[in-house]
Structure formats: C-alpha cells, structure tokens
Amino acid sequence: MAAWSKNEGLLFCGVLVLTFLAMVRSRAELAERVRMVGPMVLGMLAVLAFVGHFKYHFAPANDLVAVGKTASMGARLLDLSRYSVTFWGIAEGILTFGDWLVPPVIVFGVWLGLQGLRKVESGSVWWPFVVASLQLVGYLVVYVVGSDRLEWQLETSAERLLLQIWPAAVFSLLYLAKDSAATEKR
C-alpha cells in the first residue's frame, strides 16, 4: 500500500521481494521462499496495477522518468561528488533526526553495544535490517541520479525519507539485540 501514496513505496516493494529471496542459508530455504514469493507478489500486484494505471494515465512525469533526463542521469551516476554530497546529507539527517538532544542513532548504538547481538540462527533475523539498509541505499541512488538541485533536495526531503524507514530500523535493532537476563527463557 505504500506504493500507492509515494514512489518510495515502489522501491520498498522491490527491496522487500529481493531481500526475501536473497536472505537464505540453503537451497531448500530458497526453494521454500520461491514458493512463498508468488502469493506475496500477487498481493502487491493487486495494488501495483492501480498504481501503474494511475501513473501512466494521470500523474505527471517525475524527475526520474521525465523525457530527456536519461543522458543527464547517466552523467550524474558517474559524478562521484554527488555520492559524497548525498552520503553526508543523509548522514547529517541521521545524526539530527528528530532534533533530539542526543541523536537516536547514538542512543540505539550504545544500547546495542551494551546489550550485544543475539546468536544468529537463520538469515531471517537479519532480514528487517537488510531491508531498511537497502531502502536507505536506494534513497542514496535516487538522490544521486534524480535531482538537478541536489543540496536543496537533501535539505527538504532527507528527514522525511528517514522517517519512513525509522520503524523498520528500530524493529531490526530490537530484533537483533540479545534478550536481557530478565527476559531470557529458562
């Protein structure tokens, strides 16, 4: 449903399916995931068909698909300075996220360092973390290739995009952390 309201939701659909298939530890697990991905994609297609119809027939072209942008997108993709500007813009957004006295990323980093990581018994433990990370990498690439006014775009939208992956990032950190002594199964 996120794809209906924002283009970032389209990226999320792709990342979700890709990581669902990639985060496996055996051929048997991959075969099981391939069988499971069909219903997942069918569920997505029910909404994506409407999204595609709306975007093709009614929505104006955005920066990424506007006619004549292909050549400039290729040049932007090869411009290493755009990666640096984007990386530092997103890093600043992460460190100033929410305008808290102590940035949440530092609080969670210290907490996870004290708590420790749980013993990983399957790739699925890492799945939420990988999804949030790839979504962030996807945002970075879209910034690099998409905008003529990169600095302005980062200043006006980076925090909103970080807000969109915030729940998945927090969930993944909580999921990766060891159980505390008080909550461990005996």
CNS distance restraints for C-alpha pairs under 8 A (distance, minus, plus):
assign (resid   1 and name CA) (resid   5 and name CA) 7.34 0.50 0.50
assign (resid   1 and name CA) (resid   9 and name CA) 7.53 0.50 0.50
assign (resid   1 and name CA) (resid  44 and name CA) 7.96 0.50 0.50
assign (resid   1 and name CA) (resid  47 and name CA) 6.70 0.50 0.50
assign (resid   2 and name CA) (resid   6 and name CA) 6.31 0.50 0.50
assign (resid   2 and name CA) (resid   8 and name CA) 7.62 0.50 0.50
assign (resid   2 and name CA) (resid   9 and name CA) 4.42 0.50 0.50
assign (resid   2 and name CA) (resid  10 and name CA) 7.32 0.50 0.50
assign (resid   2 and name CA) (resid  12 and name CA) 7.96 0.50 0.50
assign (resid   3 and name CA) (resid   7 and name CA) 5.98 0.50 0.50
assign (resid   3 and name CA) (resid   8 and name CA) 6.83 0.50 0.50
assign (resid   3 and name CA) (resid   9 and name CA) 3.80 0.50 0.50
assign (resid   3 and name CA) (resid  10 and name CA) 4.63 0.50 0.50
assign (resid   3 and name CA) (resid  11 and name CA) 7.95 0.50 0.50
assign (resid   3 and name CA) (resid  12 and name CA) 7.77 0.50 0.50
assign (resid   3 and name CA) (resid  13 and name CA) 7.37 0.50 0.50
assign (resid   3 and name CA) (resid  47 and name CA) 7.95 0.50 0.50
assign (resid   3 and name CA) (resid  48 and name CA) 7.20 0.50 0.50
assign (resid   3 and name CA) (resid  51 and name CA) 7.25 0.50 0.50
assign (resid   4 and name CA) (resid   9 and name CA) 7.21 0.50 0.50
assign (resid   4 and name CA) (resid  47 and name CA) 7.21 0.50 0.50
assign (resid   4 and name CA) (resid  48 and name CA) 7.47 0.50 0.50
assign (resid   4 and name CA) (resid  51 and name CA) 5.72 0.50 0.50
assign (resid   5 and name CA) (resid   9 and name CA) 7.34 0.50 0.50
assign (resid   6 and name CA) (resid  10 and name CA) 7.38 0.50 0.50
assign (resid   7 and name CA) (resid  11 and name CA) 6.84 0.50 0.50
assign (resid   8 and name CA) (resid  12 and name CA) 6.28 0.50 0.50
assign (resid   8 and name CA) (resid 139 and name CA) 7.99 0.50 0.50
assign (resid   9 and name CA) (resid  13 and name CA) 6.26 0.50 0.50
assign (resid  10 and name CA) (resid  14 and name CA) 6.58 0.50 0.50
assign (resid  11 and name CA) (resid  15 and name CA) 6.17 0.50 0.50
assign (resid  11 and name CA) (resid 135 and name CA) 7.09 0.50 0.50
assign (resid  11 and name CA) (resid 138 and name CA) 7.18 0.50 0.50
assign (resid  12 and name CA) (resid  16 and name CA) 5.88 0.50 0.50
assign (resid  12 and name CA) (resid 135 and name CA) 6.40 0.50 0.50
assign (resid  13 and name CA) (resid  17 and name CA) 6.38 0.50 0.50
assign (resid  13 and name CA) (resid  44 and name CA) 7.63 0.50 0.50
assign (resid  14 and name CA) (resid  18 and name CA) 6.03 0.50 0.50
assign (resid  15 and name CA) (resid  19 and name CA) 5.95 0.50 0.50
assign (resid  15 and name CA) (resid 131 and name CA) 6.26 0.50 0.50
assign (resid  15 and name CA) (resid 134 and name CA) 6.69 0.50 0.50
assign (resid  15 and name CA) (resid 135 and name CA) 6.66 0.50 0.50
assign (resid  16 and name CA) (resid  20 and name CA) 5.98 0.50 0.50
assign (resid  16 and name CA) (resid 131 and name CA) 6.30 0.50 0.50
assign (resid  17 and name CA) (resid  21 and name CA) 6.33 0.50 0.50
assign (resid  17 and name CA) (resid  37 and name CA) 7.20 0.50 0.50
assign (resid  17 and name CA) (resid  41 and name CA) 7.72 0.50 0.50
assign (resid  18 and name CA) (resid  22 and name CA) 6.09 0.50 0.50
assign (resid  19 and name CA) (resid  23 and name CA) 5.64 0.50 0.50
assign (resid  19 and name CA) (resid 127 and name CA) 6.94 0.50 0.50
assign (resid  19 and name CA) (resid 130 and name CA) 7.19 0.50 0.50
assign (resid  19 and name CA) (resid 131 and name CA) 6.52 0.50 0.50
assign (resid  20 and name CA) (resid  24 and name CA) 7.97 0.50 0.50
assign (resid  20 and name CA) (resid  33 and name CA) 7.15 0.50 0.50
assign (resid  20 and name CA) (resid  37 and name CA) 7.83 0.50 0.50
assign (resid  20 and name CA) (resid 127 and name CA) 7.41 0.50 0.50
assign (resid  21 and name CA) (resid  30 and name CA) 6.60 0.50 0.50
assign (resid  21 and name CA) (resid  33 and name CA) 6.08 0.50 0.50
assign (resid  21 and name CA) (resid  34 and name CA) 6.80 0.50 0.50
assign (resid  21 and name CA) (resid  37 and name CA) 7.74 0.50 0.50
assign (resid  22 and name CA) (resid  30 and name CA) 7.91 0.50 0.50
assign (resid  23 and name CA) (resid 123 and name CA) 5.44 0.50 0.50
assign (resid  23 and name CA) (resid 124 and name CA) 6.60 0.50 0.50
assign (resid  23 and name CA) (resid 126 and name CA) 7.95 0.50 0.50
assign (resid  23 and name CA) (resid 127 and name CA) 6.63 0.50 0.50
assign (resid  24 and name CA) (resid  29 and name CA) 5.94 0.50 0.50
assign (resid  24 and name CA) (resid  30 and name CA) 5.84 0.50 0.50
assign (resid  24 and name CA) (resid 122 and name CA) 7.83 0.50 0.50
assign (resid  24 and name CA) (resid 123 and name CA) 5.75 0.50 0.50
assign (resid  24 and name CA) (resid 124 and name CA) 7.57 0.50 0.50
assign (resid  25 and name CA) (resid  29 and name CA) 6.64 0.50 0.50
assign (resid  25 and name CA) (resid  30 and name CA) 7.71 0.50 0.50
assign (resid  25 and name CA) (resid 122 and name CA) 7.10 0.50 0.50
assign (resid  25 and name CA) (resid 123 and name CA) 6.42 0.50 0.50
assign (resid  26 and name CA) (resid  30 and name CA) 6.29 0.50 0.50
assign (resid  27 and name CA) (resid  31 and name CA) 6.11 0.50 0.50
assign (resid  28 and name CA) (resid  32 and name CA) 6.26 0.50 0.50
assign (resid  29 and name CA) (resid  33 and name CA) 6.15 0.50 0.50
assign (resid  30 and name CA) (resid  34 and name CA) 6.09 0.50 0.50
assign (resid  31 and name CA) (resid  35 and name CA) 6.39 0.50 0.50
assign (resid  32 and name CA) (resid  36 and name CA) 6.30 0.50 0.50
assign (resid  33 and name CA) (resid  37 and name CA) 5.94 0.50 0.50
assign (resid  34 and name CA) (resid  38 and name CA) 7.02 0.50 0.50
assign (resid  36 and name CA) (resid  40 and name CA) 6.76 0.50 0.50
assign (resid  37 and name CA) (resid  41 and name CA) 6.01 0.50 0.50
assign (resid  38 and name CA) (resid  42 and name CA) 6.10 0.50 0.50
assign (resid  39 and name CA) (resid  43 and name CA) 6.09 0.50 0.50
assign (resid  40 and name CA) (resid  44 and name CA) 6.40 0.50 0.50
assign (resid  41 and name CA) (resid  45 and name CA) 5.98 0.50 0.50
assign (resid  42 and name CA) (resid  46 and name CA) 6.43 0.50 0.50
assign (resid  43 and name CA) (resid  47 and name CA) 7.33 0.50 0.50
assign (resid  44 and name CA) (resid  48 and name CA) 5.96 0.50 0.50
assign (resid  45 and name CA) (resid  49 and name CA) 5.68 0.50 0.50
assign (resid  46 and name CA) (resid  50 and name CA) 7.28 0.50 0.50
assign (resid  47 and name CA) (resid  51 and name CA) 6.36 0.50 0.50
assign (resid  48 and name CA) (resid  52 and name CA) 5.88 0.50 0.50
assign (resid  49 and name CA) (resid  53 and name CA) 6.17 0.50 0.50
assign (resid  50 and name CA) (resid  54 and name CA) 6.11 0.50 0.50
assign (resid  51 and name CA) (resid  55 and name CA) 6.05 0.50 0.50
assign (resid  52 and name CA) (resid  56 and name CA) 5.93 0.50 0.50
assign (resid  53 and name CA) (resid  57 and name CA) 5.96 0.50 0.50
assign (resid  53 and name CA) (resid  58 and name CA) 7.95 0.50 0.50
assign (resid  54 and name CA) (resid  58 and name CA) 5.33 0.50 0.50
assign (resid  54 and name CA) (resid  59 and name CA) 6.29 0.50 0.50
assign (resid  55 and name CA) (resid  59 and name CA) 4.66 0.50 0.50
assign (resid  55 and name CA) (resid  60 and name CA) 7.43 0.50 0.50
assign (resid  61 and name CA) (resid  65 and name CA) 5.96 0.50 0.50
assign (resid  61 and name CA) (resid  66 and name CA) 5.21 0.50 0.50
assign (resid  62 and name CA) (resid  66 and name CA) 5.78 0.50 0.50
assign (resid  63 and name CA) (resid  69 and name CA) 7.64 0.50 0.50
assign (resid  63 and name CA) (resid 146 and name CA) 5.90 0.50 0.50
assign (resid  63 and name CA) (resid 147 and name CA) 6.77 0.50 0.50
assign (resid  64 and name CA) (resid  69 and name CA) 7.20 0.50 0.50
assign (resid  64 and name CA) (resid 142 and name CA) 7.99 0.50 0.50
assign (resid  64 and name CA) (resid 145 and name CA) 7.72 0.50 0.50
assign (resid  64 and name CA) (resid 146 and name CA) 5.45 0.50 0.50
assign (resid  65 and name CA) (resid  69 and name CA) 7.00 0.50 0.50
assign (resid  65 and name CA) (resid  70 and name CA) 7.90 0.50 0.50
assign (resid  68 and name CA) (resid  72 and name CA) 7.95 0.50 0.50
assign (resid  69 and name CA) (resid  73 and name CA) 5.99 0.50 0.50
assign (resid  70 and name CA) (resid  74 and name CA) 6.36 0.50 0.50
assign (resid  71 and name CA) (resid  75 and name CA) 6.47 0.50 0.50
assign (resid  72 and name CA) (resid  76 and name CA) 6.11 0.50 0.50
assign (resid  73 and name CA) (resid  77 and name CA) 6.07 0.50 0.50
assign (resid  73 and name CA) (resid 145 and name CA) 4.97 0.50 0.50
assign (resid  73 and name CA) (resid 146 and name CA) 6.67 0.50 0.50
assign (resid  74 and name CA) (resid  78 and name CA) 6.56 0.50 0.50
assign (resid  74 and name CA) (resid 145 and name CA) 7.35 0.50 0.50
assign (resid  75 and name CA) (resid  79 and name CA) 6.34 0.50 0.50
assign (resid  76 and name CA) (resid  82 and name CA) 7.12 0.50 0.50
assign (resid  76 and name CA) (resid 144 and name CA) 6.34 0.50 0.50
assign (resid  76 and name CA) (resid 145 and name CA) 5.22 0.50 0.50
assign (resid  77 and name CA) (resid 144 and name CA) 6.39 0.50 0.50
assign (resid  77 and name CA) (resid 145 and name CA) 5.51 0.50 0.50
assign (resid  79 and name CA) (resid  83 and name CA) 7.37 0.50 0.50
assign (resid  80 and name CA) (resid  84 and name CA) 6.66 0.50 0.50
assign (resid  81 and name CA) (resid  85 and name CA) 6.22 0.50 0.50
assign (resid  82 and name CA) (resid  86 and name CA) 5.96 0.50 0.50
assign (resid  82 and name CA) (resid 144 and name CA) 5.61 0.50 0.50
assign (resid  82 and name CA) (resid 150 and name CA) 7.77 0.50 0.50
assign (resid  83 and name CA) (resid  87 and name CA) 5.86 0.50 0.50
assign (resid  83 and name CA) (resid 140 and name CA) 7.66 0.50 0.50
assign (resid  83 and name CA) (resid 144 and name CA) 6.12 0.50 0.50
assign (resid  84 and name CA) (resid  88 and name CA) 6.13 0.50 0.50
assign (resid  85 and name CA) (resid  89 and name CA) 5.96 0.50 0.50
assign (resid  85 and name CA) (resid 151 and name CA) 7.46 0.50 0.50
assign (resid  86 and name CA) (resid  90 and name CA) 6.10 0.50 0.50
assign (resid  86 and name CA) (resid 140 and name CA) 6.33 0.50 0.50
assign (resid  86 and name CA) (resid 143 and name CA) 6.70 0.50 0.50
assign (resid  86 and name CA) (resid 144 and name CA) 6.66 0.50 0.50
assign (resid  86 and name CA) (resid 150 and name CA) 7.68 0.50 0.50
assign (resid  86 and name CA) (resid 151 and name CA) 7.96 0.50 0.50
assign (resid  86 and name CA) (resid 154 and name CA) 7.24 0.50 0.50
assign (resid  87 and name CA) (resid  91 and name CA) 6.04 0.50 0.50
assign (resid  87 and name CA) (resid 140 and name CA) 7.01 0.50 0.50
assign (resid  88 and name CA) (resid  92 and name CA) 5.94 0.50 0.50
assign (resid  89 and name CA) (resid  93 and name CA) 6.23 0.50 0.50
assign (resid  89 and name CA) (resid 151 and name CA) 7.78 0.50 0.50
assign (resid  89 and name CA) (resid 154 and name CA) 6.12 0.50 0.50
assign (resid  89 and name CA) (resid 155 and name CA) 7.54 0.50 0.50
assign (resid  89 and name CA) (resid 158 and name CA) 7.54 0.50 0.50
assign (resid  90 and name CA) (resid  94 and name CA) 6.18 0.50 0.50
assign (resid  90 and name CA) (resid 140 and name CA) 7.83 0.50 0.50
assign (resid  90 and name CA) (resid 154 and name CA) 7.41 0.50 0.50
assign (resid  90 and name CA) (resid 158 and name CA) 6.28 0.50 0.50
assign (resid  91 and name CA) (resid  95 and name CA) 6.25 0.50 0.50
assign (resid  92 and name CA) (resid  96 and name CA) 6.03 0.50 0.50
assign (resid  93 and name CA) (resid  97 and name CA) 5.51 0.50 0.50
assign (resid  93 and name CA) (resid 158 and name CA) 6.21 0.50 0.50
assign (resid  93 and name CA) (resid 159 and name CA) 5.70 0.50 0.50
assign (resid  93 and name CA) (resid 162 and name CA) 7.54 0.50 0.50
assign (resid  94 and name CA) (resid 103 and name CA) 7.83 0.50 0.50
assign (resid  94 and name CA) (resid 105 and name CA) 6.99 0.50 0.50
assign (resid  94 and name CA) (resid 159 and name CA) 7.73 0.50 0.50
assign (resid  94 and name CA) (resid 162 and name CA) 7.26 0.50 0.50
assign (resid  95 and name CA) (resid 103 and name CA) 5.57 0.50 0.50
assign (resid  95 and name CA) (resid 104 and name CA) 7.78 0.50 0.50
assign (resid  95 and name CA) (resid 105 and name CA) 6.82 0.50 0.50
assign (resid  95 and name CA) (resid 106 and name CA) 7.98 0.50 0.50
assign (resid  96 and name CA) (resid 100 and name CA) 7.26 0.50 0.50
assign (resid  96 and name CA) (resid 103 and name CA) 6.17 0.50 0.50
assign (resid  97 and name CA) (resid 103 and name CA) 6.60 0.50 0.50
assign (resid  97 and name CA) (resid 104 and name CA) 7.37 0.50 0.50
assign (resid  97 and name CA) (resid 159 and name CA) 6.51 0.50 0.50
assign (resid  97 and name CA) (resid 162 and name CA) 7.82 0.50 0.50
assign (resid  98 and name CA) (resid 103 and name CA) 7.64 0.50 0.50
assign (resid  99 and name CA) (resid 103 and name CA) 7.40 0.50 0.50
assign (resid 100 and name CA) (resid 104 and name CA) 7.41 0.50 0.50
assign (resid 102 and name CA) (resid 106 and name CA) 7.01 0.50 0.50
assign (resid 102 and name CA) (resid 107 and name CA) 7.00 0.50 0.50
assign (resid 103 and name CA) (resid 107 and name CA) 6.55 0.50 0.50
assign (resid 104 and name CA) (resid 108 and name CA) 6.00 0.50 0.50
assign (resid 105 and name CA) (resid 109 and name CA) 5.92 0.50 0.50
assign (resid 106 and name CA) (resid 110 and name CA) 6.10 0.50 0.50
assign (resid 107 and name CA) (resid 111 and name CA) 6.11 0.50 0.50
assign (resid 108 and name CA) (resid 112 and name CA) 5.91 0.50 0.50
assign (resid 108 and name CA) (resid 173 and name CA) 7.70 0.50 0.50
assign (resid 109 and name CA) (resid 113 and name CA) 6.07 0.50 0.50
assign (resid 110 and name CA) (resid 114 and name CA) 6.21 0.50 0.50
assign (resid 111 and name CA) (resid 115 and name CA) 5.93 0.50 0.50
assign (resid 112 and name CA) (resid 116 and name CA) 5.53 0.50 0.50
assign (resid 112 and name CA) (resid 117 and name CA) 7.13 0.50 0.50
assign (resid 112 and name CA) (resid 173 and name CA) 7.40 0.50 0.50
assign (resid 112 and name CA) (resid 177 and name CA) 6.22 0.50 0.50
assign (resid 115 and name CA) (resid 177 and name CA) 6.25 0.50 0.50
assign (resid 115 and name CA) (resid 178 and name CA) 6.07 0.50 0.50
assign (resid 115 and name CA) (resid 179 and name CA) 7.84 0.50 0.50
assign (resid 115 and name CA) (resid 180 and name CA) 7.16 0.50 0.50
assign (resid 116 and name CA) (resid 177 and name CA) 5.78 0.50 0.50
assign (resid 116 and name CA) (resid 178 and name CA) 5.65 0.50 0.50
assign (resid 117 and name CA) (resid 176 and name CA) 5.64 0.50 0.50
assign (resid 117 and name CA) (resid 177 and name CA) 4.54 0.50 0.50
assign (resid 117 and name CA) (resid 178 and name CA) 5.08 0.50 0.50
assign (resid 118 and name CA) (resid 176 and name CA) 5.76 0.50 0.50
assign (resid 118 and name CA) (resid 177 and name CA) 5.27 0.50 0.50
assign (resid 118 and name CA) (resid 178 and name CA) 4.09 0.50 0.50
assign (resid 118 and name CA) (resid 179 and name CA) 7.25 0.50 0.50
assign (resid 119 and name CA) (resid 178 and name CA) 7.57 0.50 0.50
assign (resid 120 and name CA) (resid 125 and name CA) 6.57 0.50 0.50
assign (resid 121 and name CA) (resid 125 and name CA) 7.60 0.50 0.50
assign (resid 123 and name CA) (resid 127 and name CA) 6.61 0.50 0.50
assign (resid 124 and name CA) (resid 128 and name CA) 7.89 0.50 0.50
assign (resid 125 and name CA) (resid 175 and name CA) 7.03 0.50 0.50
assign (resid 125 and name CA) (resid 176 and name CA) 6.65 0.50 0.50
assign (resid 126 and name CA) (resid 130 and name CA) 6.12 0.50 0.50
assign (resid 126 and name CA) (resid 172 and name CA) 7.40 0.50 0.50
assign (resid 126 and name CA) (resid 176 and name CA) 7.17 0.50 0.50
assign (resid 127 and name CA) (resid 131 and name CA) 6.07 0.50 0.50
assign (resid 127 and name CA) (resid 172 and name CA) 7.90 0.50 0.50
assign (resid 128 and name CA) (resid 132 and name CA) 6.22 0.50 0.50
assign (resid 128 and name CA) (resid 168 and name CA) 6.29 0.50 0.50
assign (resid 128 and name CA) (resid 169 and name CA) 7.28 0.50 0.50
assign (resid 128 and name CA) (resid 171 and name CA) 7.28 0.50 0.50
assign (resid 128 and name CA) (resid 172 and name CA) 5.04 0.50 0.50
assign (resid 129 and name CA) (resid 133 and name CA) 6.06 0.50 0.50
assign (resid 129 and name CA) (resid 168 and name CA) 7.35 0.50 0.50
assign (resid 129 and name CA) (resid 169 and name CA) 6.28 0.50 0.50
assign (resid 129 and name CA) (resid 172 and name CA) 4.90 0.50 0.50
assign (resid 129 and name CA) (resid 173 and name CA) 7.22 0.50 0.50
assign (resid 130 and name CA) (resid 134 and name CA) 5.96 0.50 0.50
assign (resid 131 and name CA) (resid 135 and name CA) 6.07 0.50 0.50
assign (resid 131 and name CA) (resid 168 and name CA) 7.90 0.50 0.50
assign (resid 132 and name CA) (resid 136 and name CA) 6.28 0.50 0.50
assign (resid 132 and name CA) (resid 165 and name CA) 6.03 0.50 0.50
assign (resid 132 and name CA) (resid 168 and name CA) 5.95 0.50 0.50
assign (resid 132 and name CA) (resid 169 and name CA) 5.75 0.50 0.50
assign (resid 133 and name CA) (resid 137 and name CA) 6.29 0.50 0.50
assign (resid 134 and name CA) (resid 138 and name CA) 5.99 0.50 0.50
assign (resid 135 and name CA) (resid 139 and name CA) 6.30 0.50 0.50
assign (resid 135 and name CA) (resid 165 and name CA) 7.50 0.50 0.50
assign (resid 136 and name CA) (resid 140 and name CA) 6.36 0.50 0.50
assign (resid 136 and name CA) (resid 162 and name CA) 7.89 0.50 0.50
assign (resid 136 and name CA) (resid 165 and name CA) 7.76 0.50 0.50
assign (resid 137 and name CA) (resid 141 and name CA) 6.37 0.50 0.50
assign (resid 138 and name CA) (resid 142 and name CA) 6.24 0.50 0.50
assign (resid 139 and name CA) (resid 143 and name CA) 6.17 0.50 0.50
assign (resid 139 and name CA) (resid 161 and name CA) 7.79 0.50 0.50
assign (resid 140 and name CA) (resid 144 and name CA) 6.22 0.50 0.50
assign (resid 141 and name CA) (resid 145 and name CA) 6.26 0.50 0.50
assign (resid 142 and name CA) (resid 146 and name CA) 5.41 0.50 0.50
assign (resid 143 and name CA) (resid 147 and name CA) 6.20 0.50 0.50
assign (resid 143 and name CA) (resid 150 and name CA) 6.83 0.50 0.50
assign (resid 143 and name CA) (resid 153 and name CA) 7.73 0.50 0.50
assign (resid 143 and name CA) (resid 154 and name CA) 7.62 0.50 0.50
assign (resid 144 and name CA) (resid 150 and name CA) 7.53 0.50 0.50
assign (resid 147 and name CA) (resid 153 and name CA) 6.93 0.50 0.50
assign (resid 149 and name CA) (resid 153 and name CA) 6.12 0.50 0.50
assign (resid 150 and name CA) (resid 154 and name CA) 6.16 0.50 0.50
assign (resid 151 and name CA) (resid 155 and name CA) 6.19 0.50 0.50
assign (resid 152 and name CA) (resid 156 and name CA) 6.13 0.50 0.50
assign (resid 153 and name CA) (resid 157 and name CA) 5.94 0.50 0.50
assign (resid 153 and name CA) (resid 158 and name CA) 7.61 0.50 0.50
assign (resid 154 and name CA) (resid 158 and name CA) 5.06 0.50 0.50
assign (resid 155 and name CA) (resid 159 and name CA) 7.96 0.50 0.50
assign (resid 157 and name CA) (resid 161 and name CA) 6.34 0.50 0.50
assign (resid 158 and name CA) (resid 162 and name CA) 6.17 0.50 0.50
assign (resid 159 and name CA) (resid 163 and name CA) 6.09 0.50 0.50
assign (resid 160 and name CA) (resid 164 and name CA) 6.51 0.50 0.50
assign (resid 161 and name CA) (resid 165 and name CA) 6.85 0.50 0.50
assign (resid 162 and name CA) (resid 166 and name CA) 5.96 0.50 0.50
assign (resid 163 and name CA) (resid 167 and name CA) 7.74 0.50 0.50
assign (resid 165 and name CA) (resid 169 and name CA) 6.11 0.50 0.50
assign (resid 166 and name CA) (resid 170 and name CA) 6.11 0.50 0.50
assign (resid 167 and name CA) (resid 171 and name CA) 6.06 0.50 0.50
assign (resid 168 and name CA) (resid 172 and name CA) 6.00 0.50 0.50
assign (resid 169 and name CA) (resid 173 and name CA) 6.27 0.50 0.50
assign (resid 170 and name CA) (resid 174 and name CA) 6.21 0.50 0.50
assign (resid 171 and name CA) (resid 175 and name CA) 5.97 0.50 0.50
assign (resid 172 and name CA) (resid 176 and name CA) 6.02 0.50 0.50
assign (resid 173 and name CA) (resid 177 and name CA) 6.25 0.50 0.50
assign (resid 179 and name CA) (resid 183 and name CA) 6.00 0.50 0.50
assign (resid 179 and name CA) (resid 184 and name CA) 5.59 0.50 0.50
assign (resid 180 and name CA) (resid 184 and name CA) 6.13 0.50 0.50
